[in-house]
Amino acid sequence: MSPTEDFDADANALADAARRFIRTEVAAQLNDWEEAGEFPRSLYRRAAELGWLAMGYPEHLGGTPAPWRLRNAMTVTLARAGGSGGLMASLFSHNIGLPPVIRHGSTALQQEVVPGILRGEKISALAITEPGGGTDVMSLRTTARREGDEYVVDGEKIFITSGMRADWLTVAVRTNPKDKGPGGISMLMVPGDAPGLSRTALKKMGWLCSDTAQLRFDGVRVPARYLVGEEGTGFKMILTNFNGERLSMAAMALGFCECCFDEALAWARQRKTFGTALIDHQVIRHKLMDMKMRIESTRAWLNAVSERADAGIKGAEWVAEVCLLKNHATQAMQFCADQGVQILGGMGFMRGTACERIYREVKVMTIGGGTEEIMKELASRQLGL
Ligand SMILES: Cc1cc2nc3c(=O)[nH]c(=O)nc-3n(C[C@H](O)[C@H](O)[C@H](O)COP(=O)(O)OP(=O)(O)OC[C@H]3O[C@@H](n4cnc5c(N)ncnc54)[C@H](O)[C@@H]3O)c2cc1C
């Protein structure tokens, strides 16, 4: 088989498994999980058994190396079949929590933290945003003071995905209070059971089955070996980490666009008005085509950007494309959610339809992982404007 055929076979097998998982293990319970504000912890184990948590991670840590295109194919399919951003955000929160450890952590730290998370036994979260600001990362105020062979952490984080039950928190801290710039920032792993760490659940517009927390660190003592990489290198880690998060969010957004399209098309075929199916009305068909147009442009761009990542072409221009792709994909999602609800009519306003859920999940996609405004600004700077 050619490499392309190999890739297609892998992607198809993955997509089949993802659709089966959603059909048999998620769909019937999803609305209950949304009401409960979390899904069962056992789902992490299940996703690990199916090989999804480990995708893209090194083999010696229990991972399965995989190109971005394959990882994105999985993300798109799970998002399309499940239609739940909350499920995706929490089930895969390790994909934002772990990369700094993989790229910069000591061998001992990697061995202690990574395998348990990839086996679905432990939950990982990334804690950067603070009540004082998320966009302006450089101004973060949570401190980690070195005392002997420990760091003492004080401060607050907010809007942290999987924050209520994470076993490992990858926390951005200021280790040098005199340096108010990027050089004062470091990354530190904090165990979820550390004394002095308290968590408060946050109520949200969407992503309901994802546990989102405000975290408080009151003199939390952490062994100094939990520092990720060198002191003062945290800001660079955060910036690099954002690229992967934004690419994955674009893939998620594409899956949600397709989910809205699928539900709207199925509805339009079976719903009758004025003696004929909705799909027979030209206006409705055109709405679906307007959705399709955005879906296909997002897919083509996502594939192109992912292929370049897989080929190791990741310069400033690529970073700019990731930012703009995230905006394009989430705007496409916004459009598709809006049109999907419109085609479903009153039913689109009812809890339990995918379009209704996705409509409520649009805004976090244009805010989380870097806001729309900041994406444009960053892209323009990368392109030297
Ligand atoms: C459900 C959810 C889950 C999240 N999960 C996580 C997580 O797991 N970990 C984590 O660390 N964070 C997480 N976040 C936080 C998210 O990354 C931030 O909300 C986001 O970065 C924006 O920060 P902010 O909310 O403080 O907005 P602010 O920084 O206060 O910005 C407010 C508005 O002003 C705009 N703005 C700010 N500065 C400028 C400027 N210079 N020019 C133009 N416009 C500007 C912004 O674009 C935005 O529209 C999550 C957020 C949500 C809602």
Ligand as a Chemical Component Dictionary entry (heavy atoms), coordinates in Angstrom:
data_LIG
# 
_chem_comp.id                   LIG 
_chem_comp.type                 NON-POLYMER 
_chem_comp.pdbx_formal_charge   0 
_chem_comp.three_letter_code    LIG 
# 
loop_
_chem_comp_atom.comp_id 
_chem_comp_atom.atom_id 
_chem_comp_atom.alt_atom_id 
_chem_comp_atom.type_symbol 
_chem_comp_atom.charge 
_chem_comp_atom.model_Cartn_x 
_chem_comp_atom.model_Cartn_y 
_chem_comp_atom.model_Cartn_z 
_chem_comp_atom.pdbx_ordinal 
LIG C1  C1  C 0 -14.928 27.090 29.373 1  
LIG C2  C2  C 0 -13.542 27.639 29.417 2  
LIG C3  C3  C 0 -12.467 26.773 29.585 3  
LIG C4  C4  C 0 -11.185 27.268 29.709 4  
LIG N1  N1  N 0 -10.155 26.403 29.968 5  
LIG C5  C5  C 0 -8.936  26.899 30.301 6  
LIG C6  C6  C 0 -7.889  26.033 30.750 7  
LIG O1  O1  O 0 -8.041  24.810 30.788 8  
LIG N2  N2  N 0 -6.713  26.598 31.157 9  
LIG C7  C7  C 0 -6.499  27.935 31.118 10 
LIG O2  O2  O 0 -5.431  28.374 31.505 11 
LIG N3  N3  N 0 -7.467  28.794 30.662 12 
LIG C8  C8  C 0 -8.673  28.302 30.272 13 
LIG N4  N4  N 0 -9.653  29.157 29.821 14 
LIG C9  C9  C 0 -9.393  30.572 29.784 15 
LIG C10 C10 C 0 -9.293  31.178 28.392 16 
LIG O3  O3  O 0 -8.102  30.782 27.779 17 
LIG C11 C11 C 0 -9.409  32.695 28.587 18 
LIG O4  O4  O 0 -10.747 32.972 28.939 19 
LIG C12 C12 C 0 -8.998  33.477 27.370 20 
LIG O5  O5  O 0 -7.615  33.375 27.158 21 
LIG C13 C13 C 0 -9.353  34.964 27.503 22 
LIG O6  O6  O 0 -8.905  35.489 28.710 23 
LIG P1  P1  P 0 -9.893  36.338 29.641 24 
LIG O7  O7  O 0 -11.130 35.536 29.798 25 
LIG O8  O8  O 0 -9.179  36.702 30.876 26 
LIG O9  O9  O 0 -10.258 37.608 28.804 27 
LIG P2  P2  P 0 -9.497  39.022 28.834 28 
LIG O10 O10 O 0 -8.049  38.814 28.697 29 
LIG O11 O11 O 0 -9.974  39.785 30.007 30 
LIG O12 O12 O 0 -10.087 39.692 27.516 31 
LIG C14 C14 C 0 -11.433 40.134 27.418 32 
LIG C15 C15 C 0 -11.731 40.545 25.990 33 
LIG O13 O13 O 0 -10.878 41.621 25.615 34 
LIG C16 C16 C 0 -10.176 41.283 24.438 35 
LIG N5  N5  N 0 -8.819  41.831 24.503 36 
LIG C17 C17 C 0 -7.929  41.696 25.500 37 
LIG N6  N6  N 0 -6.777  42.316 25.195 38 
LIG C18 C18 C 0 -6.947  42.845 23.970 39 
LIG C19 C19 C 0 -6.114  43.591 23.087 40 
LIG N7  N7  N 0 -4.863  43.890 23.372 41 
LIG N8  N8  N 0 -6.638  43.980 21.899 42 
LIG C20 C20 C 0 -7.910  43.680 21.559 43 
LIG N9  N9  N 0 -8.748  42.957 22.356 44 
LIG C21 C21 C 0 -8.260  42.543 23.538 45 
LIG C22 C22 C 0 -10.133 39.769 24.408 46 
LIG O14 O14 O 0 -9.940  39.279 23.089 47 
LIG C23 C23 C 0 -11.498 39.444 24.957 48 
LIG O15 O15 O 0 -12.450 39.518 23.944 49 
LIG C24 C24 C 0 -10.945 28.656 29.616 50 
LIG C25 C25 C 0 -12.017 29.525 29.379 51 
LIG C26 C26 C 0 -13.300 29.043 29.284 52 
LIG C27 C27 C 0 -14.423 30.008 29.071 53 
# 
loop_
_chem_comp_bond.comp_id 
_chem_comp_bond.atom_id_1 
_chem_comp_bond.atom_id_2 
_chem_comp_bond.value_order 
_chem_comp_bond.pdbx_ordinal 
LIG C1  C2  SING 1  
LIG C2  C3  SING 2  
LIG C2  C26 DOUB 3  
LIG C3  C4  DOUB 4  
LIG C4  N1  SING 5  
LIG C4  C24 SING 6  
LIG N1  C5  DOUB 7  
LIG C5  C6  SING 8  
LIG C5  C8  SING 9  
LIG C6  O1  DOUB 10 
LIG C6  N2  SING 11 
LIG N2  C7  SING 12 
LIG C7  O2  DOUB 13 
LIG C7  N3  SING 14 
LIG N3  C8  DOUB 15 
LIG C8  N4  SING 16 
LIG N4  C9  SING 17 
LIG N4  C24 SING 18 
LIG C9  C10 SING 19 
LIG C10 O3  SING 20 
LIG C10 C11 SING 21 
LIG C11 O4  SING 22 
LIG C11 C12 SING 23 
LIG C12 O5  SING 24 
LIG C12 C13 SING 25 
LIG C13 O6  SING 26 
LIG O6  P1  SING 27 
LIG P1  O7  DOUB 28 
LIG P1  O8  SING 29 
LIG P1  O9  SING 30 
LIG O9  P2  SING 31 
LIG P2  O10 DOUB 32 
LIG P2  O11 SING 33 
LIG P2  O12 SING 34 
LIG O12 C14 SING 35 
LIG C14 C15 SING 36 
LIG C15 O13 SING 37 
LIG C15 C23 SING 38 
LIG O13 C16 SING 39 
LIG C16 N5  SING 40 
LIG C16 C22 SING 41 
LIG N5  C17 SING 42 
LIG N5  C21 SING 43 
LIG C17 N6  DOUB 44 
LIG N6  C18 SING 45 
LIG C18 C19 SING 46 
LIG C18 C21 DOUB 47 
LIG C19 N7  SING 48 
LIG C19 N8  DOUB 49 
LIG N8  C20 SING 50 
LIG C20 N9  DOUB 51 
LIG N9  C21 SING 52 
LIG C22 O14 SING 53 
LIG C22 C23 SING 54 
LIG C23 O15 SING 55 
LIG C24 C25 DOUB 56 
LIG C25 C26 SING 57 
LIG C26 C27 SING 58 
# 
